[in-house]
Amino acid sequence: MTRIAFIGMGAMGAPMAGNLLKAGFPVTVHNRTREREEPLAALGAVRAASPAEAAAGADIVFTCVSDVPDVEEVICGPRGVLQGIGDGRLVVDLSTIGPKAARAIAARCAEAGVRFMDAPVSGGPLGAQQATLSIMAGGEATDLEEAFPALRAMGRTIVHCGPVGTGQATKLVNQIVGACTFCAVAEGLTFSNAAGLDGAKTIEAVGGGAAGSWMMTNLAPRMLAGDFEGGFKVSLQAKDLRLVLAEADEMGLPLPITRLVSQLLAWLEQNGHGQHGTQSIIAAYKAIRGFRKE
């Protein structure tokens, strides 16, 4: 089968690599914090001391790390993928880094005789665990065809968005809609609380109507319970919206709601919620208005 290298064993990368192993792919893994490789090794993965070592002999290299500098380091750095990967092989970046960075890294790969796709994902850690992610692919159609069986082991919806960079641009659309939606859910619950309504009944009633959403179903109960652990981290969502706004500024787009949500996320980061899930947005509303005591 296709030999896979997977770089990045975070909340998303580790279960994605695990699903590749379950699908029968031979997988070599690497993570900067080396102990995170151990659960994958227990499932049959080979451990590598560097991205370059992981890439050696791989047909496809997947990277899934936090931000632009991290992707640049693991792919283009002195011990990066390009130092070990074979000519003509394929690198698929699953991170969220924005279209500009994707195109720049693709150019570095092309100079080294390596193909590149951007394929950011949506669905959070639960989607990664259940292999139900939505994958937004930018690159050559033939490259997507080659990577498709591996991507199918990790996700349910795989869409070819266009050339390199379009996957990233599509992911930014996803982040706009998602962030504005969980903020709207928190705002609705704040109104519900102020009106003296039963929060659980509000979620049940509203969730079954036109305002129903994944965020309402999955995040609203956790907002009510004050359960901020797990889920997609505030720090990562804030980073993604900074990417959105940088692109929007170049296009002359105001995006007023997204800018407001970005400010609320910045407040969360400044007040100790950076490592919490995005459901902690309700904490910003509590600080602004305060929930009544039950």
MIDOSE-1310 file (N, C-alpha, C; in nm, 2 decimals, decimal comma, always signed):
residues 294
mtri	+0,08/-0,12/+0,00/+0,00/+0,00/+0,00/+0,09/+0,12/+0,00; +0,02/+0,24/-0,02/+0,09/+0,37/-0,02/+0,15/+0,39/+0,12; +0,28/+0,42/+0,12/+0,36/+0,44/+0,24/+0,34/+0,59/+0,29; +0,29/+0,61/+0,41/+0,26/+0,74/+0,46/+0,35/+0,78/+0,57
afig	+0,39/+0,91/+0,56/+0,45/+0,97/+0,68/+0,36/+1,08/+0,73; +0,34/+1,09/+0,86/+0,25/+1,18/+0,92/+0,33/+1,26/+1,03; +0,33/+1,39/+1,01/+0,40/+1,48/+1,10/+0,30/+1,57/+1,18; +0,30/+1,55/+1,31/+0,22/+1,63/+1,39/+0,11/+1,55/+1,46
mgam	+0,14/+1,52/+1,59/+0,05/+1,43/+1,67/-0,03/+1,50/+1,77; -0,09/+1,62/+1,73/-0,17/+1,69/+1,82/-0,31/+1,63/+1,83; -0,41/+1,72/+1,88/-0,55/+1,67/+1,90/-0,61/+1,62/+1,77; -0,57/+1,68/+1,66/-0,62/+1,64/+1,53/-0,53/+1,53/+1,46
gapm	-0,40/+1,56/+1,46/-0,31/+1,47/+1,39/-0,31/+1,33/+1,44; -0,30/+1,31/+1,57/-0,29/+1,18/+1,63/-0,41/+1,09/+1,59; -0,53/+1,13/+1,61/-0,64/+1,04/+1,56/-0,65/+1,02/+1,41; -0,60/+1,12/+1,34/-0,60/+1,10/+1,19/-0,50/+1,00/+1,15
agnl	-0,38/+1,01/+1,21/-0,28/+0,91/+1,18/-0,33/+0,77/+1,23; -0,40/+0,77/+1,34/-0,45/+0,64/+1,39/-0,55/+0,58/+1,29; -0,63/+0,66/+1,23/-0,73/+0,61/+1,13/-0,66/+0,56/+1,01; -0,55/+0,62/+0,97/-0,47/+0,56/+0,86/-0,41/+0,42/+0,89
lkag	-0,37/+0,41/+1,02/-0,32/+0,28/+1,06/-0,43/+0,17/+1,06; -0,55/+0,22/+1,11/-0,66/+0,12/+1,11/-0,71/+0,08/+0,97; -0,69/+0,17/+0,87/-0,72/+0,14/+0,74/-0,62/+0,05/+0,67; -0,50/+0,03/+0,74/-0,41/-0,07/+0,69/-0,28/+0,00/+0,62
fpvt	-0,28/+0,13/+0,62/-0,16/+0,20/+0,56/-0,04/+0,18/+0,65; +0,08/+0,16/+0,60/+0,20/+0,17/+0,67/+0,23/+0,31/+0,70; +0,25/+0,35/+0,83/+0,26/+0,49/+0,87/+0,39/+0,51/+0,95; +0,46/+0,61/+0,92/+0,58/+0,66/+1,00/+0,54/+0,79/+1,06
vhnr	+0,56/+0,81/+1,19/+0,51/+0,93/+1,25/+0,63/+1,01/+1,32; +0,61/+1,14/+1,33/+0,70/+1,22/+1,40/+0,63/+1,34/+1,47; +0,67/+1,37/+1,59/+0,62/+1,49/+1,66/+0,73/+1,55/+1,74; +0,72/+1,68/+1,74/+0,83/+1,75/+1,82/+0,84/+1,71/+1,96
trer	+0,72/+1,69/+2,03/+0,71/+1,63/+2,16/+0,71/+1,48/+2,14; +0,82/+1,42/+2,15/+0,83/+1,28/+2,10/+0,74/+1,18/+2,17; +0,71/+1,20/+2,30/+0,62/+1,11/+2,37/+0,48/+1,09/+2,31; +0,44/+1,20/+2,23/+0,31/+1,19/+2,17/+0,31/+1,08/+2,06
eepl	+0,42/+1,04/+2,02/+0,43/+0,94/+1,91/+0,40/+0,80/+1,97; +0,41/+0,78/+2,10/+0,41/+0,65/+2,16/+0,27/+0,58/+2,14; +0,15/+0,65/+2,16/+0,03/+0,57/+2,13/+0,02/+0,53/+1,99; +0,07/+0,60/+1,89/+0,07/+0,56/+1,75/+0,16/+0,44/+1,73
aalg	+0,28/+0,44/+1,80/+0,37/+0,33/+1,79/+0,30/+0,20/+1,84; +0,22/+0,22/+1,95/+0,15/+0,10/+2,00/+0,05/+0,04/+1,90; +0,00/+0,13/+1,81/-0,09/+0,08/+1,71/-0,02/+0,03/+1,58; +0,11/+0,04/+1,58/+0,19/-0,02/+1,47/+0,27/+0,08/+1,39
avra	+0,26/+0,21/+1,42/+0,34/+0,31/+1,35/+0,49/+0,30/+1,38; +0,57/+0,34/+1,28/+0,71/+0,35/+1,30/+0,74/+0,49/+1,34; +0,83/+0,51/+1,44/+0,87/+0,64/+1,49/+0,99/+0,69/+1,41; +0,99/+0,82/+1,38/+1,11/+0,88/+1,32/+1,16/+1,00/+1,40
aspa	+1,29/+1,03/+1,40/+1,35/+1,13/+1,48/+1,34/+1,27/+1,43; +1,29/+1,28/+1,30/+1,28/+1,41/+1,24/+1,18/+1,40/+1,13; +1,12/+1,52/+1,08/+1,04/+1,51/+0,96/+1,11/+1,46/+0,84; +1,24/+1,49/+0,83/+1,32/+1,44/+0,71/+1,33/+1,29/+0,72
eaaa	+1,35/+1,23/+0,84/+1,36/+1,09/+0,85/+1,23/+1,02/+0,82; +1,12/+1,08/+0,87/+0,99/+1,03/+0,84/+0,95/+1,03/+0,70; +1,00/+1,13/+0,62/+0,96/+1,15/+0,48/+1,04/+1,05/+0,39; +1,16/+1,01/+0,44/+1,24/+0,92/+0,36/+1,17/+0,79/+0,33
gadi	+1,15/+0,76/+0,21/+1,08/+0,64/+0,17/+0,93/+0,65/+0,16; +0,87/+0,76/+0,20/+0,72/+0,78/+0,20/+0,68/+0,82/+0,06; +0,56/+0,77/+0,03/+0,49/+0,81/-0,10/+0,42/+0,94/-0,08; +0,35/+0,96/+0,03/+0,28/+1,08/+0,07/+0,32/+1,12/+0,21
vftc	+0,35/+1,25/+0,23/+0,37/+1,30/+0,36/+0,26/+1,39/+0,40; +0,20/+1,37/+0,51/+0,09/+1,45/+0,57/+0,15/+1,53/+0,68; +0,12/+1,66/+0,69/+0,16/+1,75/+0,80/+0,04/+1,81/+0,86; +0,03/+1,82/+0,99/-0,08/+1,87/+1,06/-0,03/+1,94/+1,19
vsdv	+0,01/+2,07/+1,18/+0,06/+2,14/+1,29/-0,02/+2,27/+1,31; +0,03/+2,36/+1,40/-0,06/+2,46/+1,45/-0,06/+2,59/+1,36; +0,05/+2,64/+1,31/+0,05/+2,77/+1,25/+0,15/+2,77/+1,14; +0,16/+2,89/+1,07/+0,24/+2,90/+0,95/+0,39/+2,87/+0,98
pdve	+0,45/+2,93/+1,09/+0,59/+2,90/+1,11/+0,62/+2,75/+1,14; +0,52/+2,68/+1,20/+0,54/+2,54/+1,23/+0,54/+2,46/+1,10; +0,45/+2,49/+1,01/+0,44/+2,42/+0,88/+0,57/+2,45/+0,80; +0,62/+2,58/+0,80/+0,74/+2,61/+0,73/+0,86/+2,53/+0,79
evic	+0,86/+2,52/+0,92/+0,97/+2,45/+0,98/+0,97/+2,30/+0,95; +0,85/+2,23/+0,96/+0,85/+2,09/+0,94/+0,87/+2,05/+0,80; +0,83/+2,14/+0,70/+0,84/+2,11/+0,56/+0,98/+2,16/+0,50; +1,01/+2,29/+0,53/+1,12/+2,35/+0,47/+1,24/+2,37/+0,55
gprg	+1,23/+2,34/+0,68/+1,34/+2,36/+0,78/+1,46/+2,27/+0,75; +1,57/+2,29/+0,83/+1,69/+2,21/+0,81/+1,68/+2,06/+0,83; +1,58/+2,02/+0,91/+1,55/+1,88/+0,93/+1,41/+1,85/+0,88; +1,36/+1,93/+0,79/+1,23/+1,92/+0,74/+1,20/+1,82/+0,63
vlqg	+1,08/+1,80/+0,59/+1,04/+1,70/+0,50/+1,12/+1,71/+0,37; +1,15/+1,83/+0,32/+1,22/+1,84/+0,19/+1,36/+1,79/+0,20; +1,41/+1,77/+0,32/+1,55/+1,72/+0,33/+1,55/+1,56/+0,32; +1,43/+1,50/+0,32/+1,43/+1,35/+0,32/+1,34/+1,29/+0,21
igdg	+1,25/+1,37/+0,16/+1,15/+1,31/+0,07/+1,21/+1,29/-0,07; +1,16/+1,18/-0,14/+1,21/+1,15/-0,27/+1,15/+1,25/-0,37; +1,22/+1,26/-0,49/+1,18/+1,34/-0,60/+1,04/+1,30/-0,65; +0,96/+1,40/-0,67/+0,83/+1,37/-0,73/+0,72/+1,32/-0,63
rlvv	+0,76/+1,31/-0,51/+0,66/+1,26/-0,41/+0,57/+1,38/-0,37; +0,47/+1,34/-0,29/+0,36/+1,44/-0,26/+0,35/+1,47/-0,11; +0,35/+1,60/-0,08/+0,33/+1,66/+0,05/+0,18/+1,71/+0,06; +0,11/+1,67/+0,16/-0,03/+1,72/+0,18/-0,03/+1,79/+0,32
dlst	-0,06/+1,92/+0,32/-0,06/+1,99/+0,45/-0,21/+2,00/+0,49; -0,24/+1,95/+0,61/-0,37/+1,95/+0,67/-0,40/+2,06/+0,76; -0,30/+2,15/+0,78/-0,31/+2,26/+0,88/-0,39/+2,37/+0,82; -0,42/+2,47/+0,90/-0,49/+2,59/+0,85/-0,38/+2,71/+0,86
igpk	-0,34/+2,75/+0,74/-0,23/+2,85/+0,73/-0,26/+2,96/+0,64; -0,38/+2,96/+0,57/-0,41/+3,07/+0,48/-0,36/+3,04/+0,34; -0,42/+3,10/+0,24/-0,38/+3,07/+0,10/-0,24/+3,12/+0,06; -0,20/+3,24/+0,11/-0,07/+3,29/+0,08/+0,04/+3,20/+0,12
aara	+0,04/+3,15/+0,25/+0,14/+3,06/+0,30/+0,14/+2,93/+0,22; +0,02/+2,88/+0,19/+0,01/+2,76/+0,11/+0,08/+2,77/-0,02; +0,06/+2,88/-0,09/+0,12/+2,90/-0,22/+0,27/+2,91/-0,21; +0,32/+2,98/-0,11/+0,46/+3,00/-0,09/+0,53/+2,87/-0,06
iaar	+0,47/+2,79/+0,03/+0,53/+2,66/+0,06/+0,52/+2,56/-0,06; +0,42/+2,57/-0,14/+0,41/+2,50/-0,27/+0,52/+2,53/-0,36; +0,56/+2,66/-0,37/+0,67/+2,70/-0,45/+0,80/+2,65/-0,40; +0,82/+2,64/-0,27/+0,94/+2,59/-0,22/+0,95/+2,44/-0,25
caea	+0,84/+2,37/-0,24/+0,83/+2,23/-0,27/+0,86/+2,21/-0,42; +0,80/+2,29/-0,51/+0,83/+2,27/-0,65/+0,97/+2,29/-0,68; +1,04/+2,38/-0,62/+1,18/+2,41/-0,64/+1,26/+2,28/-0,61; +1,21/+2,20/-0,51/+1,28/+2,08/-0,47/+1,23/+1,96/-0,54
gvrf	+1,15/+1,98/-0,64/+1,10/+1,87/-0,72/+0,99/+1,79/-0,65; +0,92/+1,85/-0,56/+0,82/+1,78/-0,48/+0,68/+1,84/-0,51; +0,58/+1,76/-0,51/+0,44/+1,81/-0,53/+0,38/+1,85/-0,39; +0,28/+1,94/-0,40/+0,22/+1,99/-0,27/+0,07/+2,02/-0,29
mdap	+0,00/+1,98/-0,19/-0,15/+2,01/-0,18/-0,17/+2,07/-0,04; -0,26/+2,17/-0,04/-0,32/+2,22/+0,09/-0,46/+2,15/+0,10; -0,48/+2,09/+0,22/-0,60/+2,01/+0,24/-0,65/+2,03/+0,39; -0,68/+2,16/+0,43/-0,72/+2,18/+0,57/-0,85/+2,11/+0,59
vsgg	-0,87/+2,08/+0,72/-0,99/+2,00/+0,76/-1,08/+2,07/+0,86; -1,20/+2,02/+0,87/-1,30/+2,08/+0,96/-1,37/+1,96/+1,02; -1,41/+1,98/+1,15/-1,48/+1,87/+1,22/-1,43/+1,85/+1,36; -1,32/+1,92/+1,39/-1,27/+1,92/+1,53/-1,21/+1,78/+1,57
plga	-1,16/+1,77/+1,69/-1,11/+1,64/+1,74/-1,20/+1,53/+1,73; -1,33/+1,55/+1,76/-1,43/+1,44/+1,75/-1,44/+1,39/+1,60; -1,44/+1,48/+1,51/-1,44/+1,44/+1,37/-1,32/+1,37/+1,33; -1,20/+1,41/+1,39/-1,08/+1,34/+1,36/-1,08/+1,20/+1,41
qqat	-1,14/+1,18/+1,53/-1,14/+1,05/+1,60/-1,24/+0,96/+1,52; -1,35/+1,01/+1,47/-1,45/+0,93/+1,40/-1,43/+0,92/+1,25; -1,33/+0,99/+1,20/-1,30/+0,99/+1,05/-1,42/+1,04/+0,98; -1,47/+1,15/+1,03/-1,59/+1,22/+0,96/-1,55/+1,36/+0,92
lsim	-1,43/+1,39/+0,91/-1,38/+1,53/+0,88/-1,43/+1,57/+0,74; -1,45/+1,70/+0,72/-1,46/+1,76/+0,59/-1,32/+1,81/+0,55; -1,28/+1,77/+0,43/-1,14/+1,80/+0,38/-1,15/+1,88/+0,26; -1,09/+2,00/+0,26/-1,10/+2,10/+0,15/-0,96/+2,10/+0,08
agge	-0,96/+2,05/-0,04/-0,83/+2,02/-0,11/-0,80/+2,13/-0,21; -0,68/+2,18/-0,21/-0,63/+2,27/-0,32/-0,51/+2,21/-0,38; -0,51/+2,20/-0,51/-0,39/+2,14/-0,58/-0,44/+2,07/-0,71; -0,35/+1,99/-0,77/-0,38/+1,93/-0,89/-0,48/+1,81/-0,87
atdl	-0,57/+1,80/-0,96/-0,67/+1,69/-0,95/-0,60/+1,55/-0,95; -0,49/+1,53/-1,02/-0,42/+1,41/-1,02/-0,36/+1,38/-0,88; -0,31/+1,48/-0,82/-0,26/+1,47/-0,68/-0,36/+1,43/-0,58; -0,48/+1,49/-0,60/-0,59/+1,45/-0,51/-0,63/+1,31/-0,53
eeaf	-0,63/+1,26/-0,66/-0,67/+1,13/-0,69/-0,57/+1,03/-0,62; -0,44/+1,07/-0,62/-0,34/+0,98/-0,55/-0,36/+0,98/-0,40; -0,40/+1,09/-0,35/-0,41/+1,10/-0,20/-0,55/+1,06/-0,15; -0,64/+1,04/-0,24/-0,78/+1,02/-0,20/-0,80/+0,90/-0,11
palr	-0,74/+0,78/-0,14/-0,77/+0,67/-0,05/-0,72/+0,70/+0,10; -0,61/+0,77/+0,11/-0,57/+0,80/+0,25/-0,66/+0,91/+0,31; -0,70/+1,01/+0,23/-0,79/+1,11/+0,28/-0,92/+1,05/+0,32; -0,97/+0,95/+0,24/-1,09/+0,89/+0,27/-1,09/+0,81/+0,40
amgr	-0,97/+0,77/+0,44/-0,96/+0,70/+0,57/-0,97/+0,80/+0,69; -0,96/+0,93/+0,66/-0,96/+1,03/+0,77/-1,09/+1,12/+0,76; -1,15/+1,12/+0,65/-1,27/+1,22/+0,64/-1,38/+1,16/+0,56; -1,50/+1,22/+0,57/-1,62/+1,18/+0,51/-1,65/+1,26/+0,38
tivh	-1,62/+1,39/+0,39/-1,65/+1,48/+0,28/-1,51/+1,54/+0,23; -1,48/+1,51/+0,10/-1,36/+1,55/+0,04/-1,39/+1,63/-0,09; -1,36/+1,75/-0,09/-1,39/+1,84/-0,20/-1,27/+1,90/-0,26; -1,25/+1,89/-0,40/-1,15/+1,95/-0,47/-1,19/+2,10/-0,49
cgpv	-1,13/+2,19/-0,43/-1,17/+2,33/-0,43/-1,11/+2,41/-0,55; -1,00/+2,35/-0,60/-0,93/+2,42/-0,71/-0,78/+2,41/-0,69; -0,70/+2,51/-0,75/-0,55/+2,50/-0,74/-0,51/+2,52/-0,59; -0,37/+2,51/-0,57/-0,32/+2,53/-0,44/-0,36/+2,67/-0,39
gtgq	-0,40/+2,67/-0,26/-0,45/+2,79/-0,19/-0,60/+2,79/-0,18; -0,67/+2,73/-0,27/-0,82/+2,74/-0,26/-0,87/+2,65/-0,15; -0,80/+2,54/-0,11/-0,84/+2,47/+0,01/-0,84/+2,56/+0,13; -0,73/+2,63/+0,14/-0,71/+2,72/+0,26/-0,82/+2,83/+0,26
atkl	-0,84/+2,89/+0,14/-0,95/+3,00/+0,13/-1,08/+2,94/+0,17; -1,11/+2,82/+0,13/-1,24/+2,76/+0,17/-1,25/+2,73/+0,31; -1,13/+2,69/+0,37/-1,13/+2,67/+0,52/-1,16/+2,80/+0,59; -1,11/+2,91/+0,54/-1,13/+3,04/+0,61/-1,28/+3,07/+0,60
vnqi	-1,35/+3,04/+0,49/-1,49/+3,05/+0,49/-1,56/+2,97/+0,60; -1,51/+2,85/+0,62/-1,56/+2,76/+0,73/-1,54/+2,83/+0,86; -1,42/+2,89/+0,88/-1,39/+2,95/+1,01/-1,48/+3,07/+1,04; -1,50/+3,15/+0,93/-1,59/+3,26/+0,95/-1,73/+3,22/+1,00
vgac	-1,79/+3,12/+0,93/-1,92/+3,08/+0,96/-1,93/+3,01/+1,09; -1,83/+2,93/+1,12/-1,83/+2,86/+1,25/-1,82/+2,95/+1,37; -1,72/+3,05/+1,36/-1,70/+3,14/+1,47/-1,82/+3,23/+1,49; -1,87/+3,28/+1,39/-1,99/+3,37/+1,40/-2,11/+3,29/+1,46
tfca	-2,12/+3,16/+1,42/-2,23/+3,08/+1,47/-2,22/+3,05/+1,62; -2,10/+3,01/+1,67/-2,09/+2,98/+1,81/-2,10/+3,10/+1,89; -2,07/+3,22/+1,84/-2,09/+3,34/+1,91/-2,24/+3,37/+1,91; -2,31/+3,35/+1,80/-2,45/+3,37/+1,80/-2,52/+3,28/+1,90
vaeg	-2,47/+3,15/+1,92/-2,53/+3,06/+2,01/-2,51/+3,12/+2,15; -2,39/+3,16/+2,18/-2,37/+3,22/+2,32/-2,46/+3,34/+2,34; -2,47/+3,42/+2,24/-2,56/+3,54/+2,26/-2,70/+3,50/+2,28; -2,75/+3,40/+2,21/-2,89/+3,35/+2,23/-2,91/+3,30/+2,37
ltfs	-2,81/+3,22/+2,42/-2,82/+3,17/+2,55/-2,82/+3,28/+2,66; -2,74/+3,39/+2,63/-2,74/+3,50/+2,72/-2,87/+3,56/+2,73; -2,94/+3,58/+2,62/-3,08/+3,63/+2,62/-3,17/+3,54/+2,69; -3,16/+3,41/+2,66/-3,24/+3,31/+2,73/-3,23/+3,32/+2,88
naag	-3,11/+3,33/+2,92/-3,08/+3,34/+3,07/-3,14/+3,47/+3,13; -3,12/+3,58/+3,06/-3,18/+3,71/+3,11/-3,33/+3,71/+3,11; -3,39/+3,63/+3,02/-3,54/+3,62/+3,02/-3,60/+3,52/+3,12; -3,51/+3,46/+3,19/-3,55/+3,36/+3,29/-3,60/+3,23/+3,24
ldga	-3,55/+3,19/+3,12/-3,59/+3,07/+3,05/-3,50/+2,95/+3,10; -3,56/+2,83/+3,09/-3,48/+2,71/+3,12/-3,39/+2,69/+3,00; -3,26/+2,69/+3,03/-3,16/+2,68/+2,92/-3,17/+2,56/+2,84; -3,19/+2,44/+2,91/-3,19/+2,31/+2,84/-3,31/+2,31/+2,75
ktie	-3,43/+2,36/+2,80/-3,55/+2,36/+2,71/-3,53/+2,45/+2,59; -3,46/+2,56/+2,62/-3,44/+2,66/+2,51/-3,36/+2,59/+2,40; -3,25/+2,52/+2,44/-3,17/+2,45/+2,34/-3,25/+2,34/+2,26; -3,33/+2,27/+2,33/-3,42/+2,17/+2,27/-3,51/+2,23/+2,17
avgg	-3,58/+2,34/+2,21/-3,68/+2,40/+2,12/-3,61/+2,47/+2,00; -3,51/+2,55/+2,02/-3,44/+2,62/+1,92/-3,36/+2,53/+1,83; -3,30/+2,43/+1,89/-3,22/+2,34/+1,81/-3,30/+2,26/+1,71; -3,43/+2,24/+1,73/-3,51/+2,17/+1,63/-3,57/+2,25/+1,52
gaag	-3,54/+2,38/+1,52/-3,59/+2,47/+1,42/-3,49/+2,53/+1,33; -3,52/+2,64/+1,27/-3,43/+2,70/+1,17/-3,29/+2,74/+1,22; -3,29/+2,77/+1,35/-3,16/+2,81/+1,42/-3,08/+2,69/+1,47; -3,13/+2,57/+1,44/-3,05/+2,46/+1,48/-2,92/+2,45/+1,40
swmm	-2,82/+2,40/+1,47/-2,68/+2,38/+1,41/-2,60/+2,29/+1,49; -2,48/+2,25/+1,43/-2,39/+2,17/+1,50/-2,35/+2,24/+1,63; -2,32/+2,37/+1,62/-2,28/+2,44/+1,74/-2,39/+2,44/+1,85; -2,52/+2,46/+1,81/-2,62/+2,46/+1,90/-2,63/+2,32/+1,97
tnla	-2,62/+2,21/+1,89/-2,64/+2,08/+1,95/-2,52/+2,04/+2,04; -2,40/+2,07/+1,99/-2,28/+2,02/+2,06/-2,22/+2,12/+2,16; -2,22/+2,25/+2,13/-2,16/+2,35/+2,22/-2,25/+2,41/+2,32; -2,37/+2,43/+2,28/-2,46/+2,50/+2,38/-2,48/+2,43/+2,51
prml	-2,50/+2,30/+2,52/-2,51/+2,24/+2,65/-2,38/+2,26/+2,73; -2,26/+2,26/+2,67/-2,14/+2,27/+2,74/-2,12/+2,42/+2,79; -2,18/+2,51/+2,71/-2,18/+2,65/+2,75/-2,26/+2,67/+2,88; -2,38/+2,60/+2,88/-2,46/+2,61/+3,00/-2,40/+2,55/+3,12
agdf	-2,33/+2,44/+3,10/-2,26/+2,37/+3,21/-2,13/+2,43/+3,25; -2,08/+2,53/+3,18/-1,95/+2,58/+3,21/-1,84/+2,48/+3,18; -1,86/+2,39/+3,09/-1,76/+2,29/+3,06/-1,68/+2,34/+2,94; -1,56/+2,39/+2,97/-1,48/+2,45/+2,87/-1,36/+2,37/+2,82
eggf	-1,35/+2,24/+2,88/-1,24/+2,16/+2,84/-1,27/+2,08/+2,71; -1,17/+2,05/+2,63/-1,19/+1,98/+2,51/-1,24/+2,07/+2,40; -1,25/+2,02/+2,28/-1,30/+2,09/+2,17/-1,19/+2,17/+2,10; -1,23/+2,25/+2,00/-1,13/+2,33/+1,92/-1,08/+2,45/+2,01
kvsl	-0,95/+2,47/+2,02/-0,90/+2,56/+2,12/-0,93/+2,71/+2,07; -0,95/+2,79/+2,17/-0,97/+2,94/+2,14/-0,85/+2,99/+2,07; -0,73/+2,96/+2,11/-0,61/+3,01/+2,05/-0,60/+2,98/+1,91; -0,64/+2,86/+1,87/-0,63/+2,83/+1,73/-0,74/+2,90/+1,65
qakd	-0,86/+2,91/+1,71/-0,97/+2,98/+1,64/-0,93/+3,13/+1,62; -0,87/+3,19/+1,72/-0,83/+3,33/+1,71/-0,72/+3,34/+1,60; -0,63/+3,25/+1,59/-0,53/+3,25/+1,49/-0,59/+3,24/+1,35; -0,69/+3,16/+1,34/-0,76/+3,14/+1,21/-0,83/+3,27/+1,17
lrlv	-0,90/+3,34/+1,26/-0,96/+3,46/+1,23/-0,87/+3,57/+1,20; -0,75/+3,57/+1,25/-0,64/+3,66/+1,21/-0,61/+3,64/+1,07; -0,60/+3,51/+1,03/-0,57/+3,48/+0,89/-0,69/+3,54/+0,80; -0,81/+3,52/+0,84/-0,92/+3,56/+0,77/-0,92/+3,71/+0,75
laea	-0,89/+3,79/+0,86/-0,89/+3,93/+0,85/-0,78/+3,99/+0,77; -0,66/+3,92/+0,77/-0,55/+3,96/+0,69/-0,59/+3,95/+0,54; -0,66/+3,84/+0,50/-0,70/+3,83/+0,36/-0,81/+3,93/+0,33; -0,90/+3,95/+0,43/-1,01/+4,04/+0,40/-0,96/+4,19/+0,38
demg	-0,86/+4,22/+0,46/-0,81/+4,36/+0,45/-0,75/+4,38/+0,31; -0,69/+4,28/+0,25/-0,63/+4,29/+0,12/-0,74/+4,30/+0,01; -0,85/+4,24/+0,04/-0,97/+4,24/-0,05/-1,06/+4,36/-0,03; -1,03/+4,43/+0,08/-1,12/+4,55/+0,11/-1,25/+4,51/+0,16
lplp	-1,26/+4,39/+0,23/-1,39/+4,35/+0,29/-1,39/+4,39/+0,44; -1,50/+4,45/+0,48/-1,51/+4,49/+0,62/-1,53/+4,37/+0,72; -1,62/+4,27/+0,68/-1,65/+4,16/+0,77/-1,67/+4,20/+0,91; -1,77/+4,29/+0,94/-1,79/+4,34/+1,08/-1,81/+4,24/+1,18
itrl	-1,89/+4,14/+1,15/-1,92/+4,04/+1,26/-1,80/+3,96/+1,29; -1,73/+3,92/+1,19/-1,60/+3,84/+1,21/-1,50/+3,92/+1,30; -1,49/+4,05/+1,27/-1,40/+4,14/+1,35/-1,44/+4,14/+1,49; -1,57/+4,15/+1,52/-1,62/+4,15/+1,66/-1,59/+4,02/+1,73
vsql	-1,62/+3,91/+1,66/-1,59/+3,78/+1,72/-1,44/+3,77/+1,75; -1,35/+3,82/+1,66/-1,21/+3,82/+1,68/-1,17/+3,89/+1,80; -1,24/+4,00/+1,83/-1,21/+4,08/+1,95/-1,25/+4,00/+2,07; -1,36/+3,93/+2,07/-1,41/+3,85/+2,18/-1,31/+3,74/+2,21
lawl	-1,26/+3,68/+2,10/-1,16/+3,57/+2,12/-1,03/+3,62/+2,18; -0,99/+3,74/+2,14/-0,87/+3,81/+2,19/-0,89/+3,83/+2,34; -1,01/+3,87/+2,38/-1,04/+3,89/+2,53/-1,03/+3,75/+2,60; -1,08/+3,65/+2,54/-1,07/+3,51/+2,60/-0,92/+3,47/+2,62
eqng	-0,84/+3,50/+2,52/-0,70/+3,46/+2,53/-0,63/+3,54/+2,64; -0,67/+3,67/+2,65/-0,61/+3,76/+2,76/-0,66/+3,72/+2,90; -0,77/+3,65/+2,90/-0,82/+3,62/+3,04/-0,82/+3,47/+3,07; -0,72/+3,40/+3,02/-0,69/+3,26/+3,06/-0,77/+3,15/+2,99
hgqh	-0,83/+3,18/+2,88/-0,91/+3,08/+2,81/-0,85/+3,03/+2,68; -0,73/+3,07/+2,65/-0,67/+3,04/+2,52/-0,66/+2,89/+2,49; -0,64/+2,80/+2,60/-0,63/+2,66/+2,58/-0,77/+2,59/+2,60; -0,87/+2,67/+2,63/-1,01/+2,61/+2,64/-1,07/+2,60/+2,50
gtqs	-1,18/+2,52/+2,50/-1,26/+2,51/+2,37/-1,33/+2,64/+2,34; -1,37/+2,65/+2,22/-1,44/+2,77/+2,18/-1,58/+2,79/+2,25; -1,63/+2,69/+2,31/-1,75/+2,71/+2,39/-1,73/+2,80/+2,50; -1,61/+2,83/+2,54/-1,58/+2,92/+2,65/-1,61/+3,07/+2,60
iiaa	-1,66/+3,09/+2,48/-1,70/+3,22/+2,44/-1,81/+3,28/+2,53; -1,88/+3,18/+2,59/-1,99/+3,23/+2,69/-1,93/+3,30/+2,80; -1,80/+3,28/+2,84/-1,74/+3,35/+2,95/-1,73/+3,50/+2,92; -1,71/+3,53/+2,79/-1,70/+3,67/+2,75/-1,84/+3,74/+2,78
ykai	-1,95/+3,67/+2,74/-2,08/+3,72/+2,77/-2,11/+3,73/+2,92; -2,07/+3,64/+2,99/-2,09/+3,64/+3,14/-2,01/+3,77/+3,19; -1,90/+3,79/+3,14/-1,82/+3,91/+3,19/-1,89/+4,04/+3,15; -1,95/+4,04/+3,03/-2,02/+4,16/+2,99/-2,14/+4,19/+3,06
rgfr	-2,22/+4,08/+3,08/-2,35/+4,10/+3,14/-2,37/+4,03/+3,27; -2,32/+3,91/+3,28/-2,34/+3,82/+3,40/-2,47/+3,74/+3,39; -2,46/+3,61/+3,42/-2,58/+3,53/+3,42/-2,64/+3,54/+3,56; -2,78/+3,53/+3,56/-2,85/+3,53/+3,68/-2,82/+3,40/+3,76
ke	-2,83/+3,40/+3,89/-2,81/+3,28/+3,97/-2,93/+3,19/+3,96; -2,91/+3,06/+3,94/-3,02/+2,97/+3,93/-3,08/+2,95/+4,07
